């Protein structure tokens, strides 16, 4: 690898989203004095997946073998320590409990195998509509829960206010001296600065060269626009929408456990500031396939969009009809596609690049990256300092040998929407929500 590092080394982070801000914070805490973050948008960026009212924090792990399981456990522990003890993050964690459910035998079997059986004594089984309704105050869950089976864990899981936690990490990193250059053109990265086969920084859209001893590529689903990932990342999007709630409803809905049906969708309590309830329909994800010149395989390219396909809206309303039919027809006030970066086995991709000795890649959140914001930056800095534990380094390695063929249709153990990958291009005929035209008054 490239030459030695010290606290005066110039470290450049590309991307000021969840992992970029976490890395900036951890670098500053370790005493690095010369850290710069570039982002095309002011933080919190409207295209960062972390710019969201809430995200789930739970124990579920997605593993394929003992080594991966050990890594997942250590990671989870580190994240939970941060949510419980780190003053930068602790105020945003809500230990409200968590209900995980399914509607088909296959999904139920999978969730028991993936989550419940590892901590069987913390979960209570829910089989009838009454069982589900009993987990929340009267009047919240009013549906019939047709065919549902679930497991309820009253504590040790919950949700976090994602945007506030992201901004908190950013503010603390800034307070500790990290330099953030945001907005376009000055923060927009046009290309990596390649010299003698290495990456010596980045060039922004205003033509400025930002030279660095180490460059950390933390641009999530947008990272493949700067570097050839050899088919290891698949940008994939999920869909969310908000519905307005009255003040009275917001009070009734306070401190609810998270409810996640792994083939239908999930919700958490309404946002305390705007009194909006965020909803997600669950599915294996949307890709936007584009044939790229010079690339043998089509690539999924993120498209930022503050709307969702009409079929996603339909699925959200179907989900509501099963659990809270009184809200099923309420207009949306906000909708959005949220882009993540899947890897083929859903393990992160955090490693030095094999050909560019000063470049660290930090991507591959695989749809479970946000909850690690308190700690992931520490692992990324460990990687930069060549201190990652061997099992982590192995799990998060550069691994193009696993992605030589097209894996764009792999659902990666997810369910919903017919258990098939979705394509943004197929939504052209059905259209999109038109949230701006939707009246904002509560029916
Ligand atoms: O278990 C979790 O961490 C929930 S992540 C929420 C979600 O929308 C997933 O439901 C989806 O499958 C994808 O991984 C993106 O994140």
Boltz pocket constraint, residues with backbone or C-beta under 6 A from the ligand:
constraints:
  - pocket:
      binder: B
      contacts: [[A, 56], [A, 58], [A, 60], [A, 238], [A, 280], [A, 282], [A, 283], [A, 284], [A, 340], [A, 366], [A, 367], [A, 368], [A, 414]]
      max_distance: 6.0
